[in-house]
Amino acid sequence: MASKINKKQSIFLIKLFLAFSLQVFSNENIDSLKNLVPGKRNNDKVKLINKISKAYSQSNFDSCLFYANQALVLSEEYKYKQGQADSYYRIADAYFYQYEYSTALDNYNKSLSISNKNEYMQGSANALNAIGIIHMFRSEYDIASEKYEKSLNLYQQLKDEDGIANTYNNLGNLHLFKGKNEKAYEYYDKALEIKKASGNIKDVANALINLGNALESMGDNTKALDYYSEAYKLSNDIIFKPAIIKSGINIGLIYYSLGNYYDAIEFFQKALEMSQETGDISGMAISLSSFGNIYYDVGDFEKSLSFHQQVLKIYEELANKDGIASSLYSIGVIYSDLGEYELALTYYTDALKLNRETGNIKSLSNSLNSIGNIFEIKGEFDSALVYYNEALDINEAMEDNEGMAITIHNLGLLYEIKEDYNKAIEYYNKSLEIEKLLGNEKGVAISLQNIGTLYKNQEKFTKAFDYYMQSLALAKKINLRNLLKSNYKNISEVYQSTGNCEKALDYYISYSIIKDTIFNEESRKQIAELETKYKTEKKEAEIKLLTKEQALQKAEIARKNIFLLSLTTGIILIVLLAFIIYRRYHEKKKANTLLAKQNEEIRRQKQDITDSITYAKNIQTAVLPPIDFLKDKFSEHFILYKPRDIVSGDFYWMTTINNKTIVVAADCTGHGVPGAFMSMLGVTFLNEIMSKFGELPANEIIIELRKHIITSLHQSKEERERKDGMDLSLCIFDFEQMELQFSGAYNSLYIIRSKKLPNPRNLESLIVDENGKLGLYEIKADRMPIGVSLKSGEPFTNNLLKLERNDSFYIFSDGYVDQFGGPGEKKFNRKQFRELLINLQERNMFDQKEILDETIEKWKGDCLQIDDILVIGMRV
């Protein structure tokens, strides 16, 4: 008898995430919002920028955070408190959808605090709702419930129907998570009534899905399927893809639970394809995980493992600890069934560690149960008991009846193995009573079967038969074919043990029939079709052969002996020709097979390489400074960073030392992977130099960096040697002394100022605006790279300049100015770049970045991006 584990943990977890109605904006809508920004002023501008941030919240973390921070800066400047509250809420959203719940919670609380102080009821209600969601994910149900109730009270005062419905939905999720399915159903039903009255079909579809979840948890699969199907139809009618994916997955899960794998696979496949099309990562993860569960059920552990490993990879790339833990748990289940108990224990333990970190109590209970299962299998009963009891304590504290049923069953099994049958049956009956209380007919049927097996093992065949028959009746009622199969087999064994061979044979036949039905319906159909085709073709061949033989006989009688020799010769030639054709065909087929294998291997290797480079991008992004590093140093700033490939040879680096801010923009030799390696070296060496020397003049930092590059790459001045290195602009801002140090290797610094600049060495006035008020000046870089060159021994220049308020500074790589496009597909060039910069001075840095980005994209047109692009703008 196997221990009872919750194999649906990962599915259940993600279904709860999907229970929230998420609003998705198209790029067209985002572009429309952006076009409105220049025409807005003050508070209206803040509201619009926050709306843009909301549009990016689920699809683009950096953009969501960027716009939210811009809105926050403006709202603080305008002393617009509602805007500040909304901005902190949007910042929290960005982190929430990255699964960084602690950071999200901090910012939601900031939003709540500002809203409360300024009697901004809408902001308070929204923040309370979001805070409740995070506490629910952490299984802090009492706190979550308190926040939801306060939020609901505020929404009711505001008469905000959407807010009321969404809070009902969240209360439904809370009770579903706690295993209080009927209460969850009540809240979901209230939400549905409000959504129906609003006439919003998308919200109605999502509400129907939630009701289906509650009914499925109550064991009413038939009614749940009706709700899911209605949601699926509504979503398809209006082509609402998120709900099509969610409802399709849920329909697949119902079919899966009923053992109808072919229909389940059909819906999972559709959901997977649409998830890939729309970039719905959660949908992809659930679909792949569902395929893994199906292959697990049919005993193909190799394929099951492959699917769950794919899901694990998705969650690792997202840094989603809950998802990682769920995948590790599923992989542990597979290894446990393969008898690899030590390996299974490793995966369960890793999942348990993550569950403790995230505070996901429900998943923690499942991991504890499964670890207990392993110790039980190994005969280490005391250790198993420790884990089961901790799981039971958690279940009781959470009032999680479903979890209690699983843990109590496992305790029953433990006592059965220890041959304490009275204690075992006591726990089994407790588990059965809980399943009945939950109204979970599937759980009741499984518990009845397990009790029957306990009695069968004790050779109490009458009692065993009674429990098996009750389980069989329920399995028939709710069409659980896997359970039907095992019950038929168990009843057959009971009859065989009592000497009733005729009945034993009847039930074994029923077992064999349903076993074949589950696994071989499609195979039988295909075999029948092939057999029919084979018989038809064979009959036609026989008729043709008979006709040919009759014709030959008549011809042989009529012809002379000389024709017989000719015929023989002809047949030999035909056979030889046929042999040659067959041999060539065989060789061609063999070559095609080899070519196909080679193509598949190339495709796989290419995918592996792409996956590796994509992962490398995450590492490269992680070592770059945070995008808002300069927020407190400059009144405004932007970083336009557009790698040509997945990873970039351009990089930016920033730090603060002794109240001086250092900003670097660098362009390494090459782009893509080679450039990325150089960029990582650059970042590493800059960190090392500052750690070792502390404060240095700008030119000395570059000189030290050149030494590190030459030494690490073992460069000499051989002509044939590759001259790898980097071009770089380095600025040191001293805001206490209002001074700037600049030093550059090939890459210059542009300054735009309303006053005329003094004329130090390397400074050149390039252009003035049309009103003659602003001038763009260039401090030229030294014409030598950071790396080996003929000038490797020469020092770099340290340029000093006094800062003025509203000075604008730009450092950049050559990717922007060298981009081909426009009329005649020529380079954008520096002249056009300078004119664009000076014409943008009336705009804030936030707008400048957007216009620079849009300009180069429009200029590029159908041309390929030829190099990495990096532009950094800063305003004092």
N, C-alpha and C positions, 0 to 999 in steps of 0.2 A: 504494500500500500504506500503510495507516495505522499509526501508531506504536501499540505495545501499552501500554494503560493499565489500571489496576485500577479498573474502574467499580463494583466491589462493596465499595469501601473502607468507605463509611458503614454498609452493612449488616453487614459483618464486625465492625466496631468495636462496634456496639450489641449484636450477638449475643453478643459476649464479656461485655459488661456483664450481659446477661440470663442468662448461664451460671450466675451465682451464685444459689443457692436462697435466696429472700428470704422471711422470715416476716412476714405481714401480719396485724395485729390489727384486729378490728372495733371500732367505737365502743362497742358493747355490752360487749365485753371490757375496754376501757379504763375505762369507767364502773364496771364491777364492781371493777376494781383500785383505783380511787380511793375507792370506798366502804369499802375495807378499811383505808385509811391511818390514820384516827383511832384504830382499835383496836390498832395496832401500836406497839411501843416499841423504842427504841434500834436495835440492829443489824437487827432484822427490819423496822423502818420504812425504813431505808436501802435494804435489798434490794428492798422493794416499790416505793419511789419510783424506783429504778433500772429496775425492770421496766416501770413506766409510761413512763419515758423511752425505753426500747427500743421500746415499742409505737408511739411517735410518730416513731421515727427516720427512716422513709421518707416520712411523710405530712405532718409539721408541724415544721419546723426550730425555730421559737421555743419550742414546747411541749417538744420533746425536750431542748433546751438548758436551758430553765427547770427542768425536773424533775431533770436531771443535776446542775445547779449546786446545787439544794436538797439533793440526796443528798450532794454533796461537802461542803457546809457542815455537815450533820449528822454525817457520818462523821468529819470533822475534830474536831468537838465531842466525839464519843464515842471519839475515838482508835481508830477502827475501820479498820485498814489495808486489809483486803480491800474494804471499801466505798469507800475512796478510789480504789483501783485500778479498780474497776468503774465509778465515777463518771467518771474520766478517760476510760475506754474509751467510755462513752456520749456524753460531750462530743465525742470524736473521731468517733463515728458520725454525730452531727448534721452536722459539717462535711464528712465523707466524702460523704454523700448530697447535699450542696450543691456537690460537685466541688471543694471547697477542700482539696486533698490535703496541702498543706504544713502547714496548721493541724491537720488531722486527724493527720498523722504525728507532730507535736510531742506531741499528747495521747496517742496510742497509746504513744509512747516513755515518757511519764510513767507510764502504767499499767504498762508492762513493768518499769520501774525499781522501782516500789513493790512489785510482785508478786515480783520477784526477791529484793529485800531481806527480804521477809517470808515467803519460801518458799511463796508462794501459786501452786502449779503451774497450776491452772486459769486464773488470770488471766494468767500468763506465756504459756501455750499460745495463749489467745485473742488476746492482743496481738501475738505473733509472727506468727500467721496474717494478721491485719489489716495489719500492717506489710509482709508479703510481697505482699499484694494491691496496695498502693500502689506498691511498687517494680516490680511486674509492669506496672502501667499506665504507669510511666515507662520501660519497656523495660530496666530494670536487672535482667536475668534472673538473673545469678549471685547477687546479693544476695537476690532473691525466693526463689530455690531454697534458699539457706542458711536463710532464716527458716522456710520451709515444713518443711524437714527437721527443724529443731529443734522446731518446733511438733508435728510428727507424733510425734517421740520422746516428748514430754511426754504427749500424748494416749494413746499406747500404755501408758505407765506408769500413767496414771490409768484405763486400760481404758474410755475414753470413746469409744464406738462412733460417736456422731454427730460428734465432733470429728475422729476418724480419717477418716470418710467425707468430711467437708467439706474436709479437707486433701488427700485424694486428688483430690477434685474440682478444688481450686485448682492442684494440680500438673498435672492434665490441661489446665486452662486455660493454664497457663504453656507447656506443650509445644505446644499448639495455636497459641498466639501466635507461637511460634518456628518453626512450620511442621513440627514433628516429630509428624505426625498419628498414626502408629502408636503411639508412646509415650503420646500423649494418650489414645488409645483404651484402652490398658491401664489407666491410672489411673481413667478414667471407669468402666470395667468393674468394677474393685475397689470403687469407691464404690457402684455399683448393687447388687452382692451384699450389702453391708452394709445398704443401704436396704431391700432386699427382706426381709432377715431381721427388720428392725424392724417391718415391716408398715405403714409409713407411706406411703400411696398417693401423697400429694403429693410426697414426696421421691423416690419411684420415678419419677414422671412427669418430674420435673426431670432425674433421672439419665439417663433414656431420651433426653431432648432433647439432653443433652451428648454422648451416644454418637452420636446422629444427626449432630451438628455435626462430630465427628471423621471419621465415614464420608463425609460430604459433601465434606470437605476432602481425603479420600483419593480422591475421584472415584467412589465407589460410591453413586450417587444412589438406586438401587433399594433397597438395604438401609437407607440413611438414611431414605428415605420410610417404610419399614416401622416403624422406631423412632419417628419423629415421629407416625405414625398411631396407634401403640399408646399413646403419651403423650396424644394428642388424645382417644382413646376413654376412657382412664382418668380424665382430667381432667373430661370431660363427665359421666361416671358419677357423680362426687362434686361436680360443679359447682365445680371449683377454677379460678377464672377466670384467675389469672396464668399458669398452665401452659396453659390453653386458648389464650390469646393467643400465648404463645411458640411452642407446637407448631403452631398454625394459621399463624403467620407463616412458620415454617420449611418447612411443607408448601407454602405459596405460593411460597417462594423456589425450591424444587425444581421446581415446575411452570414457574416463570419461566425457570429455567436450561434447561429442556427446550423452551422456546418455546411452551408451552401457556398462553397468556396468559389465556384465559377462566377456566380453573380457578384460576389464580394470583389473578386479580382477585377471584374469589368468596371465597377464604380471606383475602385482604388486607382486603376490605370487612368481613367478619365480625370480624376482629381489630380493625379501626379502630372499629367500632361498640361492641364490648365494652370497648376501651381508653377510649373517651369515657365510657362508662357507669361504669367503675370509677375513672376519673381516672388511668389508667396512661399517663404522659407518654411513656415510652420506647416503649410499644406504638404510640401515636399517631404518634410520629416515624418508626418503622420502616415502618409501614403507608403513611404519606404518601410517604416516600422510595421505597418499592417501587412505588407508582403512578407516581412520577416516572421511575423506571428503565424501567418498561414503556412509557410514552409516548415515552421517549427511543429505545427500541429500534424502535418502529414509526414513528419519524421525526416525531412531533408534538412538536417542541421547545418550542412555546409552552406547552402543557399541562405538559410535563415541568418546565419552568422554574418554572411556578406552584406545583407541588407542592414542589419543592426550596426555594423561597422561603418557603413555609409552615413547612417543617421548620427552616429557618434562624431564623425568627422564634421558634419554640418554644425552640430552644437558646439564643438571645440572652436570652429572658426568664428562662431557668434559669441564665444565666451559665456555661453548660457549654462550656468552650473546645474540648474534643475534638469535641463535636457541632457547634459552629460551624465548626470547621476542616473537618470532613467535609462539611458542606453547601456551604461555599464551594468545596471541591474539586469536588463534583458539578455545581455551577453553572458552574464553569470548564470542565468537560468539554463541557457543552452549547454554550457560547459558542465553544469551539474547533471543534466540528463545524459551527457556523454560519459559520465563517470569521472570527469577530470575535476575532482572535488577541491583540490588545493588551488587550481586555477580559478574555479568558480568562487572560492572563498576570497581570493585576491580581488576579483571584480566587485563582489558584494561589499567587501571592506572599503574599497575606494568609493563606492556609491554611498556607503554609510557616512564616510568622512565628509563628503560634499553635502549630504542631507543635513548633517549637524551644522555645517558652515552656513547654509542658506536658511536654516530653521524650518525646512519643509517637513513638518511633523508626520504627515500621512506617508510620505515616501520613506521617512526614517523608520516608521513602523514596519513597512514592507521589507526593508533591508535587514532589520533586526530579525524578523521572522525567517528570512532566507538563510541568514548566517546560522540561526538556530537549527534549521533543517540540515545544514552541512555537518554541524557537530553531532546532530542526532544520527546521521548516516555513519559517521566515523565512530559511533559508540561512546562519544564523550558527552554523556547525558547531563552531567552537572553544568557544563558550559552551555549546552543547548537550553537548559532550564533558565539560566541567567538571561539569555537573549530573549526567550519567549516571555519571561515575566516583565522585562523592560518594555517590550512591545505591548503587552497587555496593559501595563500602567499608562502608557501613552494613549492607547485606544480608549480606556475608561475616562481619562482626563479630557479627551476630545469628544467623548460621547460618540465615538465612531463605531457604530454597531457592525458595520461590514468588516472593519479591521478586527474587532473583537471576535467575530465568528471565525475568521481565519486563524487567529492566534490560539483561540480555545480549541479549535480542531487539532492544531499542531500539538498542543499539550496532551490531547487525547491520544494521539498517535504515539507520543513519547511514552506515556504510561502503558500503552498496548505493547510496545516493544519490550518494556520492562516487565511485562506479564502481570501488571496490576490492572486486570480487566475491569474491575468495579470502578476504579478511578477513570479508566479510559472511557467507559460507556457514559459516565457522568459528564465528562467534558464533551463527548460527541453529542449528547442530548442537549446540552447547553447551546452548542453551536447551532443545532437544528432549530431550537426555539427562537434564537435570534434571527435566523433566516426567515422563519415564519413571520416573526414580528415585522421584519422589513418588507414582507410581501414578495420576497425574491424567490419565485418558483424554481428558477434554475438552481439557486443555492440550496433550496430545500431538497431538490432532486439529487444533487451531488452528496449532501449530508446523509440522506437516506441510503444511498448506495454505499457510502463509506461505513455506516453502521452495519449494513448487511454483510460487508466484507469482514468486519470484526467478528461477527457471529459465525461466518463461514470458516474463518481461520480457527475458531474454537470448536468447530464441528457441531455447532448448534444450527442445524440446517433448516429447521422449521422457521425459526426467527429470521435467519438469513433470507429465506425465500420470501417471507412477508415484507421485509424492508425493500428487497430488490423489486418486488412487484409494485409497491407504492412508487418507487423511483421510476420504474418503467412507465407507469400510467402518466406521471407528470411529464416525462420526457416525450411521450407521444403527444400530450396536450400542447406543449409549446414547441414541438418539432425540433428537439435537440438530438440530431442524428448521431453525434459522437457518444452521447450518453446512452442512447438506445443501443448502440453497438456494444458498449461495455456491459450493459445490463443483460442483453441477450447472452453474452459469453458467460457472465457470472451465473445466471440461472441455469444454463446448460451444464456448468460444472457442478452446481448443487444437485441437479437431477442425476448426473453421472455418479456423484458420491453416494447417493441414496439408492443406486441400482436401477433407476428408471431410465434405461438406455434409449427407449423410443422417444420420450420427451426431451432427453438430452440432445438427441439428434435433431429434433424439430427446432429447438432453440439455437442450436449451432448453425443450422441452415439459415435461420433468420439473421444470425450474426454475420454469416458469410455474405448473404445477399446485401445487407445494408453496408457492409464494409466495401463491397464492390461498387455499390451505388455512390458512396461518398467519393471514392478515389478514381473510379474508372468510367464514369458516365461518358465523358468526352472521348476517352480512349476507345470505348466500345463502339461509339458512333463512327469514329474514324476507321476502325478496323472493319466494321460492317460495310462502309463505303468502299474501302480498298478491296475487300473480298468480292463485292458485287462487280466492281470494275474488272478485277482479275478474271472472274468467271466469264464475263461478257467477252473480254478480249480473247480468252482461251477458246471459247466456242467459235468465234469468228475465224481464228487461226486454223482450227480444225476443219472448218468448212472449206477455207481457201486451199488447205493442204490436200484435202480429198479431191477437189476439182482439178488441182494441178496434176495429181497422180493419175487420174482418169485420162487427162489429155495426153500425158506422156506415154501411157500404155497404147493409146490409139496411134500416136505418132511413131512409136517404135515398130508397130506392126506394119505401117505403111512405108516407112523409110527403109533405105538400103543400109547395109553394114557400114558403109563409109561414113554415113551421117552419125552412126553410133560413136565412132572414133572422134569425130569433130565435137560431138556433145561432151564426151569425156574430157577432151582437151579444154573445152570452154569452161566446164565446171571447175577444173583444176585452176585455170586462170582466175576465175571468179573467187575461188577460195583464197588464192594467194593475194588477190586484190583486197578481199575482205580482211584478211589477216593484217595486211599493211595498213589499211584504213583503221582497223581496230587498234593496232599498236600505236599509230600516230594519235588517235583519239585518246588512248590511255595516257600517252606521254603528255598530251596537251592538258588533259584533265588533271594529271599529277602536277603539271606546271601551274595550272590555274589555282589548284588547291594550295600549293606552296605560296603563290602570289597573294592569295586571299589571307593566308596566315601571316605573311609578312606585312600586308597592309594593316591587318588587325593589330599586329604587334607595334607597328609604327604609330597607329592611332592611339593605342594604349600608352605607349611611351610618351607621345605628344601630350596626352591628357595628364599623365603623371608629372611631366615637366611643367605644364601649365598650372597644375595644382600646387606644385612646389613653389613656383614663382609667386603665385597668389598668396601663399602662406608667407613667403619672404616679404611681400608687400606689407603684411600685417606687422612683421618685425621692424621693417624700415620706418613705417608710420609711427610705431611705438617709440622709437628712439628720437624722432623729431620733437621739438618743443611743442607744448600745447598751443592750439591756435589762438587762445586768448592770453598768452603770456605777456604781450605788450599792452594789454588793456589798461593797466595802472600806470604805464610809463609815458604814454602819448595820449593826446586828446582824442585822436582818431588814428586808425591804422588799417591795413589790409594785407593779406598774403594771397596772391594768385598763384596757385601751384597746380600745373597740368602736365603730369608725366606723359611722355610719348607712348611708352609701353606700360606694362603692369607695374614694374618698378622703375625708379628714376635715377639718372645720373646727376640731376640737380638736387641740392638740399639746402635747407636753411637751418641756422643754429643761433641760439640766443642764450644769454646768461646775465646775471647781475653780480657785480663784485665791488665792494666798497662804495655802494650807492651809484655805481656807474653801470650803464646798460650797454651790453655788447650785442650787435646784430650782424649776422653774416649771411650773405647769399652766395652760393658756390655752384660752379658748373664743372663737373668732372669729365675727364676724357671718356668719350663714348656715352652710350645711353643703354637702357635695358639692363640686363644682368651685369655686364662688365662695369657699367657706370654706377650701378647700385653698390657693387663691392667697393668701388673707390669712395662713394659717398659715405658708406659705413666707416671706412678708414678715417675719412675726414672728421666725422662727428667724434669718433673715438679719440683721435689725436688732439682735437680741440679741448675735449674734456680733460684729457691727461695733462695738457700744457697748463690749463688754468688751475688744475689741482696742484701741479708741481710748483709753478712760479707765482701764482696769485695774480696781482695786478701787473700788467705789462703795457707799454705803448702799443698802438695798433700795428705799427710796422714790425715790432719785435715778435708779436704773436704770429704774424705771417712767416717771418724768418724761421721761427721754431717749427712751424707746421711744415715748411719746405724741408727742413732737416729730417723730420720724422718720415716724410714721404720718400725722400731719396734713400734713407737708410732701410726702411722696411721693404722697399721694392728693389733693393740692391742695384740702384741705378748708377751708371757710369756715363761718360760722354762719348761712348762708341756710336758711330754714325748709324750703324744698322740696328741699334737698340731702339725699342719702342719708347717714346717719350711720354709715358703716362703721368698724369698729374691732374691739376685743376686750376681754373680761373676763379677769382674770388674777389668780393667786395667786403670790407670789414669796417664797421662804424663803432665808435665808442662815444656814447652820449653822457655828458656830465651835466645834469640839470641843476646842480648846486652852483657850479661855476658858469653855467650856460655856455659850454664849450663842446665842440665836436672834434674827435680825431678820426681821420679816414686814411686807410691804406688799401691799395688794390693791386691785384695781379691781373692785368688786361681789362678787368671789369671796372668801369668808372662809377661815379656817384653823380646823380642829377639833383640839383637844389632849385626850388622855385620860391622866390622871395619878392616882396613888394618894394624893398629898398635895393639900391645898387650895392653889390658885394665888393669888398676890397679885392685886389687882384694878386693874390699870392701865386707862387709857382704852381703850375699844373691846373690853374683855374681858367676857364674859358667861358665867355658869355656867348650863348648859342642862339637864343631866340627871345623875343618879347611878345606879349599878347597884343591883340589888336588895339587895345586902349592905351598901350604903353605903360601900364601900371605894374605889370608883373614881368620878371625876367627869369628865364631858365638858364642855369649855369651848370657847367660840368667840371668836377674835379677829376682830372684824368688819372687813370691808374698807371702803374709802371708797366712797360711793355715786356714783361717776362712772366712765365707761368710759375705755379707752385709745383716744382718738380725739377728734374735735371734739364739744363739748357746751357747755352754758351755764357749766360749771365748768372749762373748759379751762385757765384761768389759775391755778387753785388747786393747791396742792401736795398730794401724797399723804402719808399718815401713815407714819412708820417706827416700828413697834411692837417693843420690846425685851423679851426674856424669858429668864430663867435656865433652862438645861436640867437635867433630872434623868435618871438612868439608868432605863430601861424606859418613858420617856415615849413615847407613840404620837402621830403627827401625820398628818393627812389633808388633802390639798388636792384639789379636784375641780371639774369643770364641772357645769352644771345638768342635764345629760342624764339622769343616774341618777334624781334626785328628781322630774323632770318626766315620766318615762315612764308612759304610760297602761297599765292592766291590772288584774288582780285582780277581785274582786267589784264590779260596777257600772262597770268600765272607767274608774277614776279615777286620778289621779296617785299615784305612790308616796309622795311628799311628804318634807319634811326631817325631820319628827318621827319617822317610821318609819325613815328612814335613820340618824338618830342612835341610836335604840334598837338597831338592828341592829349598829352599830359597837361600842357599849359592851358588848353581849352576846357579842361575838366576842373580847374581850380575853384570854380564856384560851387562845385558839388562836394559833398562829404566823401570821406574815404570809402564808406560802405557803397555809395553809388558809383564811385570811380572803379572799384573792383568789378562791379556788375557790367559797366560799360566797356571796360577793357576786355573782359571775357567775351561779351557779345560781339565786340568789334573784331577780335581775332577769329572767332568762330565764323562770322559772316565772311571775313576776308578769305579764310581757308576754303570755304565752299566744299567742292568735291575733292580737293587736294588732300593728300595724306599729311598728317602732322609730322614734320621732319626731325624735330628735336624736342627735348623737354623744355617746358616753359616755366619760368619763375620770375615774378615781379613782387617786390615788397614796397609798400608805400607807408610813410609815417608823417604825421603832422604834429609839430610841437605845440 
